[in-house]
Amino acid sequence: MKMERKRKRREPKTCSGCGEEYSGRHLLRHTCPSNQTQSSSDDVGMVQSDPLVNSVSDPEIPQNLTLPSIDDEDEDNFPIEEEVQMNDICFSESSDDEEELCDIDINAFLEEEEESSQELDNINFLIISVLKVLLRWQSLFYVSDLALSYLLLLVKSILYLVSATSEFTQELYKKFPSNLYQLNKSISFRNDMFRKYAVCPKCFAIYNFSECVDIIEGDEMSKKCTNILFPNHALRHFRKPCGEFLLKSVNINGVKKLVPRKNFCYKSIEESLQILVNREGFEDLCETWRNRNVPDEILMDVYDGNVWKCFNGGKFNFFTSRRNYGIMLNVDWFQPFKYTNYSVGAIYLTILNLPRSERFKKKNVILVGLIPDMKSEPPTNTFIEPLVEELKQAWNGFCMKSFNSPSQPVIFKLALICVGCDVPASRKLCGFLGHAATKGCNKCMKAFEGGVGEKNYGGFDISLWEHRNLEDHKEIVKKIVRSKTKSSREKLEKNME
């Protein structure tokens, strides 16, 4: 047998003015017409008999004036909802009045030019100091950008609460940033000077953004990729362009805008070198290697190798002159996020003229490019095209001012001496197949027969190994590039690489 729970019915209450019955909650909100007419027809004497109104309107305040006290029992019957509403109304009215007063005071304060400029400088200095402390705290304790954004909002809210207390706090509230974009704008960080290219997500070709926009009937439209993978193919439909859209439309603040589907960020070597040579003591550190005393039979650093000696008077007189630097190229992939499968490639350079204790420090490493996530590691040929063009210019030299020569521009030259990567990245960067290929060695033409997992790495007779040379390697690469089909390209790579 189910037990039915009976709800206790509340007794209705009767309005003394109109005689209608209402619940307790509705009676508090009920406005009776008879009470309004009665209150409007009251005399002035009855109004003056109220002690609270009398204390404001009557200038003669009685000495024995006492305010009515509220007992604990009366507090229970006090209309809480009306009190909250009245408090809200009073707060908004008082805040508006205080803002008007602050505006008047600020306008009067700004009439004095010297004091106002000094006050604003103090506010800007205080804001920048606080923001630098927050950024330092973020870097020390590895705080995420999202957490820092919430912290900025919290500080902004606290400043809003105290903004009506003085003119200084009001100006502080107006200028304090509420997000990371405003923070970077307030501190005026130096621009990273990256040039952005649009990347085709299908064939990995790169384009300038201006080359990807087409105007059709006044509207901006995305162009398609024009790269042809096999331009020498016998069949016509295989000689068609890639045809992949390069840009996508996004909605930013209600306005549609075209942005690249994939971005490749590239930073000029010349601009990075300009920053380094303007640093005090950089040029002197790059010349300390000339004073080394190392026996000929001992290899301690890159300066003792054959490649460096070849550029130091053996074949080229490159390092015999000052301000000629050798650089090492490195490409590697990493995952910037912990729980997401997103791989980013970094292309960076190090200056080998620096001492070994200095060359790999963060301040001395030149970040060249950032390869976006392409779902798999893409070929690096397209991404190093801007670097190759700039290295050709660097061989002839960049004319720029430095710390040691602030008035007269001098010439700085760069030469690529070494590629320092792990085995898969170095094979991909230098134009070789992986170490699991038939001819997987990048030093000789030794063939390792067998399929995947069945390679025969025996036969270590060094006298039978044919060494690779630059001219033969260039000829092999040209044949592979001129191949007409994908199958013929793979066959040439297997037999020659």
C-alpha angles and dihedrals in degrees: 000000000000118000111228114213112219118212115225109242115225117230114245121242124228124228111235093214106048101013095234120143120236137165118259093259095047093045090062090056095041116113111200117209093214092056091051093052091045093051092048092052095052118119125245090246091063090050091051091051090069106096094211095053091040090057090060104035103033114069092203104078114196115236095226094056113144128179118231111257124225116226125209090255091053091051091062091055093043113116100248096183093055089049092054091048093049091048091052091050093048092048094052093046093049093047091053091050092048092050090052091050091049091050091052092048093047092051090051090046093051091058088077100072101191097048093044094051090049091050092050091048089053091051093049092047091050093048094048091048092051092047092050090051090051092050091048090050089050093052095046097050098031094242115179123243090244092057091048090051091054090048091054090051090050093052090046090053092050090051089051091056092053097035093099094057097076144352091252095057091045092055089043090054092049095051101038111104121242099196141027094262092058089044092057090045092050095051091042097223115204111263113257089223094221118162113216124218128190112238125208105233091211107047099012095235114154128223138180112254092242089059092056100058123085124186113221117177091336095310125110113239131182119252123224127243112271097193115127114207097196109022091167096054116135094225118070099220089058090057093062120117121261092257097199117146111249100198136044132204119244132179113238114181091333094311122108114230134179116235131172117269088222127017127209111196117207128183122200118246091216093057092047092048090050090059093049098049091049089062117099114255096008096115092046091053090051090058099049092091090072091067096056119126108205126151116247094243095056123080109203104152144000090280090070095057128098095246093058091045089050090058092040098069101306099097103340129034091218104122093037088083127065122252092031108124133191117217135199122216124216132181123184139156127229139171112242094191126062103215100027129083096230119134123194126189123219125202113196141160135215126200110236094198089074119088115269090249091058109032097077097046116119094244091055099046116098113217107209106174148352117219112208125230109278097177087256135031104282126210111275098218096094094043095053095049094097089046093052092051091050093047088058088057092044091058088063091041143248118256110220144136121257141188092266091045107034097158106032118055115231133192122256119190130197131198128186105236105163143016110213113188139121116279100268094045094046092051091050094045097047097045101260132123121248125284089260092063124108091256097029098155116097093201102053143014096248109148121219107200124207140067130277108312091007102077117144108218095177130111101076097181102144093192090065095050114105111216121227121242133193099248095050091046091053092051092050092050092049091054091050092049092049093052113127102214138029093245092052090049092052090048092052092047091051095049100038105029 
